[in-house]
Amino acid sequence: MLALVEKPMTTNWKAKAEEIAARIAEHAATHDADDSFVTEGFAALDEADFFAALVPEEFGGGGAKISEVADALKIIGAACGSTALAASMHSHIVALAAWRFKHQAAPTDGLLKRVAAERLRLVSSGGSDWLKSAGTMEKVEGGYRLTARKAFASGSPTGDLMSTSAVYDDPADGPTVLHFFVPLKGEGVSIEPTWRTLGMRGTGSDDVVFDRAFIPDAAIAGKRPQSQWHMLFHMISMIAFGIIYSAYLGVAEGARNRALEIIKKRPVDPILAQLVGEMENRLLVAKLAHRRMIEIAETGTPGPETTSEAMQCRTLVGQACIDTVTKAMEVAGGAAFYRKTGLERAFRDIQAARFHPMQEKQQLDLTGRTVLGWPIDAN
């Protein structure tokens, strides 16, 4: 008689996220007040094996779908935007590596296995680099020397590896952007605590400084012409931003819920009802556009058209989330001005949604060029 093999239980990431959110909510205001990293949030995520959630099961990870992780980040974001946003930066790197292994047979399995086995935390500099990139690479024996300052490096206080890039002035091909991972605890690498900001103060998005740090030839994972669209960025655009903007949708939903809690005992007022209706409309726009972002991330094919649509959704989600939180403050009235309600923190946190690539004017230009059939690399 054949023995039955039990199938592993599927992780309920929604339930785990709710547990984490309840656990870390009380710490959010403290980290906001003193500009400190969300250590409790990351500890809770680590205990839940969240950092390996998107690693395929065959590599020792959770095998979660992007939609599952996005929903979890949204729940966590309602309690602590900084924890969700910093975690999203790690998560989108893992999601991209898993997609590339599955769809391109790219040699990213080693990274994915390490994330699961060594509980690695990944940091990205993509938001400050984008197509142009920053920093210089000097060719030396066996590799390069990297000199650079990378800003907006969320999670850097406890990060292990940074996914980044820099420019090498290739004698034959001209300015060439090289992509690689680099250990954050290696020689020539330091983290400067520069993160004193309007909002998302707990993300630990400090500057990472590279002072002639050695990058071996074997670490170079890709290269491309500077300032030009490359398939790598179409993949990033397709996958990353739905994950990242889950945190902002969570902040918006949390602000909406707090506003309704504040006014629940107020008498019937048609003006207040209209304000709530306006808030609900903007939140629905954010939800619908974000749902499309996740569909694109899970089923899309990378390319200019997909990037354009993903970036359109990024603009719509960002604007609608900002509008939702702004309207939540109006709904709550004067109470929203007090820190104890959490609404003013949400208002400050949500402003960061403006600054991720591609910002609205760049997105409009890309979308217009794509529809018109014009070159997207043109100045």
C-alpha positions in Angstrom: 0.0 0.0 0.0 1.4 3.4 -1.0 1.8 5.9 1.8 0.1 9.2 1.3 2.5 12.2 1.1 1.2 15.2 2.9 1.2 18.4 1.0 2.8 21.3 2.9 0.3 23.7 4.4 -0.1 26.9 2.4 0.9 29.9 4.5 -2.0 32.3 5.3 -0.1 35.5 4.7 -3.1 37.6 5.4 -3.5 36.2 8.9 0.2 36.5 9.5 0.1 40.2 8.4 -2.8 40.9 10.7 -0.8 39.5 13.6 2.2 41.5 12.7 0.2 44.7 12.2 -1.4 44.3 15.7 2.0 43.7 17.2 3.9 46.7 15.7 1.2 49.3 15.6 2.1 50.8 19.0 5.7 51.3 17.9 5.0 53.2 14.7 4.6 56.6 16.4 7.8 56.2 18.4 9.9 55.5 15.3 8.2 58.4 13.5 9.0 60.7 16.4 12.7 59.8 16.8 13.6 58.9 13.1 14.6 55.4 14.2 14.5 52.2 12.1 11.5 50.0 12.6 13.3 47.2 14.3 10.2 45.6 15.9 8.5 45.5 12.5 11.5 43.8 10.8 11.9 41.4 13.7 8.3 40.4 13.4 8.6 39.9 9.6 11.7 37.8 10.1 10.0 35.6 12.7 7.2 35.0 10.2 9.7 34.1 7.4 8.3 37.0 5.4 11.6 37.9 3.8 11.6 34.4 2.1 7.9 34.5 1.2 8.4 35.1 -2.5 11.3 32.6 -2.8 10.0 29.5 -4.6 9.4 26.5 -2.4 12.0 24.4 -4.2 14.6 26.9 -3.0 13.4 26.8 0.6 11.0 29.7 0.5 7.4 30.3 1.1 6.3 30.1 -2.6 3.9 33.0 -2.1 2.2 34.8 -5.0 2.9 38.5 -5.5 -0.8 39.2 -4.8 -0.4 37.5 -1.4 2.6 39.5 -0.4 1.0 42.7 -1.7 -2.1 42.1 0.4 0.1 41.4 3.5 2.1 44.6 2.9 -1.2 46.6 2.6 -2.4 45.3 6.0 1.0 46.0 7.6 1.0 49.5 5.9 -2.2 50.4 7.6 -0.5 49.9 11.0 3.0 51.1 10.1 3.8 52.6 6.7 7.5 52.5 7.3 7.6 48.8 8.0 5.6 48.0 4.9 7.6 50.3 2.6 11.0 49.1 3.8 9.8 45.4 3.4 8.5 46.1 -0.1 11.9 47.1 -1.2 13.3 43.7 -0.2 10.3 41.9 -1.6 10.4 43.4 -5.1 14.0 42.3 -5.6 13.1 38.7 -4.6 10.0 38.8 -6.9 12.1 39.9 -9.8 14.7 37.2 -9.2 12.0 34.5 -9.0 10.3 35.8 -12.2 13.6 35.8 -14.1 14.4 32.3 -13.0 11.0 31.0 -14.0 10.6 32.8 -17.3 14.1 33.3 -18.5 16.1 30.5 -16.8 18.3 33.3 -15.4 20.9 32.2 -12.9 19.2 33.8 -9.9 18.6 30.5 -8.1 21.7 31.1 -6.0 20.5 34.4 -4.7 17.0 33.0 -4.0 18.5 30.0 -2.1 20.6 32.4 0.0 17.7 34.6 0.9 15.9 31.6 2.3 18.8 29.8 3.9 20.7 32.7 5.3 17.6 34.9 6.0 19.1 37.7 3.9 17.6 41.2 3.8 18.0 42.9 0.5 18.4 46.6 -0.2 17.8 48.5 -3.4 19.2 51.7 -4.8 16.9 51.7 -7.8 14.8 54.6 -6.8 17.8 57.0 -6.8 19.6 55.4 -9.8 16.9 54.5 -12.4 18.0 54.7 -16.0 20.9 57.1 -15.6 22.5 55.4 -12.5 25.1 57.1 -10.3 28.6 56.5 -9.1 31.7 55.4 -11.0 33.4 52.0 -11.7 37.1 51.9 -12.2 38.5 48.8 -13.8 41.2 47.0 -11.8 42.6 43.5 -11.9 39.8 41.0 -11.2 37.0 43.5 -11.1 36.2 47.1 -10.4 36.5 49.8 -7.7 33.1 51.4 -6.9 32.9 55.0 -5.7 29.3 56.1 -5.1 26.7 57.5 -2.7 23.4 55.7 -2.9 20.4 57.5 -1.3 16.9 56.2 -0.4 18.4 52.8 0.6 15.4 51.6 2.6 16.3 49.0 5.2 20.0 49.7 5.0 20.5 49.7 8.9 20.0 45.9 8.9 20.5 45.1 5.2 22.9 42.4 4.0 23.1 42.8 0.2 22.4 45.8 -2.0 21.2 45.5 -5.5 22.7 48.5 -7.2 24.5 49.8 -10.3 27.1 52.3 -11.3 28.7 53.8 -14.5 31.8 52.4 -16.2 33.3 54.6 -18.9 34.0 51.7 -21.3 36.8 52.5 -23.8 34.9 50.8 -26.6 31.2 51.3 -25.7 31.2 54.6 -23.8 29.3 55.1 -20.5 27.9 51.7 -19.5 25.8 51.0 -16.5 26.9 47.8 -14.6 24.4 46.0 -12.3 25.5 43.9 -9.3 24.9 42.9 -5.7 27.3 44.1 -3.1 27.6 43.2 0.6 26.7 46.1 2.9 29.1 45.0 5.6 32.2 44.8 3.4 35.4 46.9 3.2 34.9 50.3 1.7 31.2 50.4 2.5 29.6 52.6 5.1 26.1 53.8 6.0 25.5 57.4 6.9 22.4 58.2 9.0 20.9 60.9 6.7 17.3 59.8 6.9 15.6 62.8 8.6 12.5 63.4 6.5 8.9 64.6 6.2 7.5 61.1 6.4 8.2 57.4 6.3 10.8 58.2 8.9 11.2 54.6 10.1 12.3 53.1 6.8 16.0 53.5 7.6 16.5 54.9 4.0 20.0 56.2 4.8 22.8 56.9 2.4 25.1 54.0 1.5 28.6 55.2 0.7 31.1 53.2 -1.3 34.7 54.3 -1.1 36.5 52.3 -3.8 34.7 49.1 -2.7 35.9 46.1 -4.7 33.3 44.5 -7.0 34.6 41.3 -8.6 34.0 40.6 -12.2 31.9 37.6 -11.2 29.5 39.9 -9.4 28.5 41.8 -12.5 25.0 40.5 -13.4 24.3 42.8 -16.3 25.3 45.8 -18.3 23.5 48.4 -20.5 24.0 51.7 -22.2 23.5 54.7 -19.8 20.1 56.5 -19.7 18.5 54.1 -22.2 15.5 51.8 -21.6 16.7 48.2 -21.2 14.6 45.0 -20.8 15.7 44.8 -17.2 13.8 48.0 -16.5 10.7 46.8 -18.2 10.8 43.8 -15.9 11.3 46.0 -12.9 8.5 48.3 -13.9 6.2 45.4 -14.5 6.9 43.7 -11.1 8.2 46.1 -8.5 5.7 49.0 -8.3 2.6 47.0 -7.5 4.5 45.6 -4.5 5.9 49.0 -3.4 2.6 50.8 -3.7 0.9 48.2 -1.6 2.4 50.0 1.3 0.9 53.3 0.3 -2.5 51.7 -0.3 -2.2 50.4 3.2 -1.5 53.8 4.6 -4.5 55.2 2.8 -6.8 52.5 4.0 -5.6 52.9 7.6 -6.2 56.7 7.4 -9.7 56.1 6.1 -10.5 53.6 8.9 -9.2 56.0 11.6 -11.2 58.9 10.2 -14.4 56.8 10.3 -13.6 55.7 13.8 -13.3 59.3 14.9 -16.6 60.4 13.5 -18.7 57.3 14.2 -20.7 59.0 17.0 -21.3 62.3 15.2 -24.9 63.2 14.2 -26.2 62.9 10.7 -24.7 65.7 8.6 -25.1 65.8 4.8 -21.9 67.7 4.3 -20.0 65.0 6.3 -21.6 62.3 4.3 -20.4 63.9 1.1 -16.9 64.2 2.4 -16.9 60.5 3.3 -18.3 59.7 -0.1 -15.4 61.7 -1.8 -12.9 59.8 0.4 -14.5 56.4 -0.6 -14.4 57.3 -4.3 -10.7 58.2 -4.2 -9.9 55.0 -2.2 -11.8 52.9 -4.8 -9.7 54.4 -7.6 -6.5 53.5 -5.7 -7.8 49.9 -5.1 -8.8 49.4 -8.7 -5.6 50.8 -10.2 -3.5 48.8 -7.7 -5.4 45.6 -8.5 -4.4 46.1 -12.1 -0.8 46.6 -11.1 -0.8 43.3 -9.4 -2.4 41.6 -12.4 0.4 43.1 -14.6 3.0 41.9 -12.1 1.7 38.3 -12.1 0.6 37.9 -15.8 2.3 40.6 -17.8 4.9 40.4 -20.5 7.7 43.0 -20.1 8.0 45.6 -22.7 7.3 49.3 -23.4 3.5 48.9 -23.5 3.4 47.0 -20.2 5.8 49.5 -18.6 3.6 52.3 -19.8 0.4 50.8 -18.3 2.2 49.8 -15.0 3.4 53.4 -14.7 0.0 54.8 -15.5 -1.4 52.7 -12.6 1.5 53.9 -10.4 0.5 57.5 -11.0 -3.2 56.8 -10.4 -2.6 54.8 -7.2 -0.2 57.4 -5.8 -2.5 60.3 -6.6 -5.6 58.5 -5.2 -3.8 57.5 -2.1 -2.7 61.0 -1.4 -6.2 62.3 -2.0 -7.7 59.6 0.3 -5.5 60.6 3.2 -6.1 64.3 2.6 -9.8 63.7 2.5 -9.6 61.5 5.7 -8.1 64.5 7.5 -11.0 66.6 6.3 -13.5 64.0 7.4 -12.0 63.8 10.9 -11.8 67.6 11.2 -9.6 69.2 13.9 -8.9 65.9 15.6 -6.7 65.0 12.6 -4.3 67.7 13.6 -3.3 65.8 16.8 -0.5 63.3 16.5 -2.4 60.8 18.7 -4.9 60.1 16.0 -2.2 58.9 13.6 -3.7 60.8 10.7 -1.1 63.5 10.5 1.6 60.8 10.3 -0.4 59.1 7.5 -0.6 62.5 5.8 3.2 62.9 5.9 3.9 59.2 5.1 1.7 59.2 2.0 3.6 62.2 0.5 6.5 59.8 -0.3 4.3 58.2 -3.0 5.1 61.2 -5.2 8.8 60.4 -5.4 9.3 56.9 -6.8 10.1 56.4 -10.5 8.5 57.3 -12.7 7.1 60.6 -11.4 3.9 61.9 -13.1 5.5 64.1 -15.8 8.0 61.4 -16.8 5.2 58.8 -16.9 3.0 61.0 -19.1 5.9 61.5 -21.5 6.6 57.8 -21.6 2.9 56.9 -22.1 2.5 59.6 -24.8 5.6 58.4 -26.7 4.4 54.7 -26.5 1.0 55.5 -27.8 2.4 57.7 -30.6 5.1 55.1 -31.5 7.9 57.6 -30.8 11.3 56.5 -29.4 11.1 56.2 -25.7 14.8 56.8 -25.3 14.6 60.2 -27.0 15.5 63.3 -24.9 
